[in-house]
Amino acid sequence: MPRILRNSLCLSILLAITALLGACTSLEDERQYDYNAKGLTVTSKVGDMFVVRLPVNFKVSARWQIVELDRSILDLQGEPRQMGNVVAGALPRFSTYYYAFKAKSVGNTTLRMELLPPEGGEALDSFDLLIVVK
């Protein structure tokens, strides 16, 4: 194969890969906050997206629930996604749930989530962020 043809083919493949990667969006493309961000103030712009990642212990079977949020300022985008099981022995022990949010309008709101047991009762844990949308 002539060198110029081989170089053109390589360049075409590289451009195709770059275009595909640019067109794909994933949770990794968004700003992410995990449990360690608890209590922080997050500044965002209208239209910005970010992700909150929170762990769940399978033994407890609890779920994170949004208990405080002004949805006119910030809203959950779709359903939470479960990713990243930690397996010990043959059973999964922990999983991470990803919650995607979008800033909708200017203002301040508190995102407060609680880890609630399946049978109800008191929250096992809580997570909160102050969101400032400019």
C-alpha positions in Angstrom: 0.0 0.0 0.0 1.5 3.4 -1.0 2.5 5.6 1.9 0.1 8.4 1.1 -2.9 6.1 0.9 -1.9 4.5 4.2 -1.5 7.9 5.9 -4.9 9.1 4.5 -6.6 5.9 5.8 -5.0 6.4 9.2 -6.1 10.1 9.3 -9.7 9.1 8.2 -9.9 6.5 11.0 -8.5 9.0 13.6 -11.1 11.7 12.5 -13.9 9.2 12.7 -13.0 8.1 16.2 -12.7 11.7 17.3 -16.1 12.5 15.9 -17.7 9.5 17.6 -16.1 10.4 20.9 -17.2 14.0 20.6 -20.8 13.0 19.9 -21.0 10.6 22.9 -21.9 12.0 26.3 -21.9 10.0 29.5 -22.0 10.5 33.2 -18.2 10.9 33.2 -18.6 14.0 31.1 -20.6 15.9 33.8 -19.4 17.5 37.0 -19.7 14.9 39.7 -20.1 15.2 43.5 -19.9 12.2 45.8 -20.7 11.7 49.5 -17.6 13.6 50.5 -19.1 16.8 49.0 -21.8 16.7 51.7 -22.5 20.3 53.0 -20.7 22.1 50.2 -22.0 25.0 48.2 -22.0 24.4 44.4 -22.2 27.2 41.9 -23.8 26.5 38.5 -25.2 28.3 35.4 -28.6 27.8 33.9 -28.4 24.8 31.6 -25.5 23.1 33.5 -25.7 19.5 34.4 -24.0 17.7 37.3 -24.1 14.3 38.9 -24.4 13.2 42.5 -23.0 9.7 43.3 -24.1 8.1 46.5 -23.3 4.6 47.9 -25.8 2.0 49.1 -25.1 -1.0 51.2 -27.0 -4.0 49.8 -27.4 -5.5 53.3 -29.4 -2.5 54.4 -31.5 -2.4 51.3 -32.1 1.3 51.8 -32.7 3.9 49.0 -31.6 7.5 48.7 -34.7 9.8 48.3 -34.9 13.5 47.5 -36.6 15.2 50.5 -35.9 18.8 49.7 -35.4 20.5 46.3 -36.8 23.5 44.5 -37.5 21.8 41.1 -38.1 25.2 39.4 -34.4 25.9 40.0 -32.9 22.4 39.8 -34.4 19.2 38.6 -33.6 15.5 38.5 -33.0 14.3 34.9 -34.5 10.8 34.5 -34.2 7.9 36.9 -31.1 7.3 39.1 -28.6 4.9 37.5 -27.0 2.1 39.5 -23.4 1.5 38.6 -20.2 0.1 40.2 -21.0 -2.8 42.4 -18.4 -3.8 45.0 -18.4 -7.5 45.3 -17.0 -9.3 48.4 -17.1 -13.1 48.3 -19.8 -14.0 45.8 -22.3 -11.2 46.8 -22.4 -7.5 45.9 -22.0 -5.4 49.1 -22.1 -1.8 47.9 -23.4 -0.1 44.8 -23.2 3.5 43.6 -26.3 5.3 42.4 -25.9 8.2 40.0 -28.4 11.1 40.1 -28.2 13.6 37.2 -29.4 17.1 37.8 -29.9 20.1 35.5 -29.9 23.8 36.6 -33.2 25.3 35.2 -33.4 28.9 36.5 -31.5 31.5 38.5 -31.8 31.1 42.3 -30.7 29.1 45.3 -31.9 25.7 46.5 -30.9 23.0 48.9 -30.6 19.5 47.5 -31.3 17.3 50.5 -31.4 13.5 50.2 -32.0 10.9 52.9 -31.1 7.2 53.0 -34.4 5.6 53.9 -34.9 2.0 55.0 -37.4 0.0 52.9 -39.7 -0.6 55.9 -39.9 3.2 56.6 -38.8 4.9 59.7 -36.0 7.3 60.5 -33.4 8.1 57.9 -30.1 6.2 58.2 -28.0 9.0 56.6 -28.4 12.3 54.8 -26.7 14.2 52.1 -27.1 17.9 51.2 -25.7 20.5 48.8 -26.5 24.2 48.5 -26.9 24.9 44.8 -26.5 28.5 43.6 -27.6 28.9 40.0 -26.5 32.1 38.3 
